[in-house]
Amino acid sequence: MYCYKDGNDCPYRDTCKERTSDGECSKMCLLFNQIDYMMYRANIPKLYTQPIKLQPANDIDKNTFDNLKMIKDNIDYYVYIGSNIYIRSNYRHSGKTSWAIKLLQNMLHKSIGKPGKREIGYYLEVSEFFRDLKVSFDSKDKSMEEIEKIIRSCKLLVLDGIDEVRLSDYERNYLRMLIKKRIANKLSNIYVGRKTGGDLINMVGDDLAYYMDTAIPIVITQEGGNING
């Protein structure tokens, strides 16, 4: 088991007709084992491995949530055409990360049982990634090489907190080359952040700001303060 203990922890437990009260149903369930492994490979934080229920905090965000739900329901199409999405809000705890992972979750669900060896998706917390990358350089640890391979080639990459801390020149160049190549290969990206315009440029640089704020076909701005979930 990677993310789930047994059938009682399964994300499908509320709708599954094969569920048993002792959770032992997971041992012979292909669906359980597939989604368990896929969530693990996608680096989804433990807090977000269960279905996420989100509601707008006020009427201002109702249309935003309707748009996000439409994207979620058709996420496989958006990924197929190589869409890039920037989920932005000026507020903390507004549901940005929850929505980004909800889209990634649904892409995983829609990919179960389908052929193909490419990694489906990956969640990347940007500051944490660069901290781990630096440690791997200092310790000559090779474990980050597998992660770098995944983020270069997965169908859907979530870059969370991309403008949370001002990026160094090295970090800007690293992400610029990564995203430029992904866009060229029609691989989808979901950016999660707070800033736009000059403030965004100051944090991530001109090139990344261009990808996020100018050249992205789907920009969803959440407004209205705290959003439940």
Rosetta blueprint (number, residue, H / E / L):
1 M L
2 Y L
3 C L
4 Y L
5 K L
6 D L
7 G H
8 N H
9 D H
10 C L
11 P L
12 Y L
13 R L
14 D L
15 T L
16 C L
17 K L
18 E L
19 R L
20 T L
21 S L
22 D L
23 G L
24 E H
25 C H
26 S H
27 K H
28 M H
29 C L
30 L H
31 L H
32 F H
33 N H
34 Q H
35 I H
36 D H
37 Y H
38 M H
39 M H
40 Y H
41 R H
42 A L
43 N L
44 I L
45 P L
46 K H
47 L H
48 Y H
49 T L
50 Q L
51 P L
52 I L
53 K L
54 L L
55 Q E
56 P L
57 A L
58 N L
59 D H
60 I H
61 D H
62 K H
63 N H
64 T H
65 F H
66 D H
67 N H
68 L H
69 K H
70 M H
71 I H
72 K H
73 D H
74 N L
75 I H
76 D H
77 Y H
78 Y H
79 V H
80 Y H
81 I L
82 G L
83 S L
84 N E
85 I E
86 Y E
87 I E
88 R E
89 S E
90 N L
91 Y L
92 R L
93 H L
94 S L
95 G L
96 K H
97 T H
98 S H
99 W H
100 A H
101 I H
102 K H
103 L H
104 L H
105 Q H
106 N H
107 M H
108 L H
109 H H
110 K H
111 S H
112 I L
113 G L
114 K L
115 P L
116 G L
117 K L
118 R L
119 E L
120 I L
121 G E
122 Y E
123 Y E
124 L E
125 E E
126 V H
127 S H
128 E H
129 F H
130 F H
131 R H
132 D H
133 L H
134 K H
135 V H
136 S H
137 F H
138 D H
139 S H
140 K L
141 D L
142 K L
143 S H
144 M H
145 E H
146 E H
147 I H
148 E H
149 K H
150 I H
151 I H
152 R H
153 S H
154 C L
155 K L
156 L E
157 L E
158 V E
159 L E
160 D E
161 G L
162 I L
163 D L
164 E L
165 V L
166 R L
167 L L
168 S L
169 D H
170 Y H
171 E H
172 R H
173 N H
174 Y H
175 L H
176 R H
177 M H
178 L H
179 I H
180 K H
181 K H
182 R H
183 I H
184 A H
185 N L
186 K L
187 L L
188 S E
189 N E
190 I E
191 Y E
192 V E
193 G E
194 R L
195 K L
196 T L
197 G H
198 G H
199 D H
200 L H
201 I H
202 N H
203 M H
204 V H
205 G L
206 D H
207 D H
208 L H
209 A H
210 Y H
211 Y H
212 M H
213 D H
214 T H
215 A L
216 I L
217 P L
218 I E
219 V E
220 I E
221 T E
222 Q E
223 E L
224 G L
225 G L
226 N L
227 I L
228 N E
229 G L
